[in-house]
Amino acid sequence: MNVTWSTTSALVILLVCASFTLSFGVRYSPLLGQCSPSGYLHGKASHCNTEHDSECCKAGKMYPQYHCSPPVTDETSATLTINSFAKGGDGGGPSECDGEYHSDDEMVVALSTGWYNHGSRCSKKIRINANGKSVLAKVVDECDSVYGCDADHDFQPPCHNNIVDASPAVWDALGMSGDDVGDYHITWSEA
């Protein structure tokens, strides 16, 4: 009887430990309804383009990394940020989807890594709702939520996991300028 109890106890302990270990490896928990950081990136300082008040990495600062984003719904809550996809703009290199730069007059966006979903939304339109208006914009890039603080990312930190990074044309179409431009709460959906 002691052997059975010991075997059962060992199995229960093993299952508890395995569950605990797996919970740290899981980045999105449907039970908790949240996406947690999968790690932290050690910041390195260098020159970055501060157009549109872009944040530059700070040496020694730890930046959260996300492989996931909140679930996409008919009204996905997000933060709208501004980005120039033009050559020499604060977006860094060419867009991930097509390897091209895009004019600030184009209605284009980058999505956080989880929403970008390995490029599955490339060239697709999303509907952005903000400021009492609704506009369509084409997904052309990833707002990298995992990597940053290097030349490929213009020495900017990784994006948060809930970002729709939009061209100036999107902001204009939403009728927002001045103090409204920067970080603005929106909802979005697939069009």
Disulfide bonds with the S-S distance in Angstrom:
Cys35-Cys68 1.80
Cys48-Cys56 1.82
Cys57-Cys149 2.05
Cys97-Cys122 2.06
Cys143-Cys159 1.76
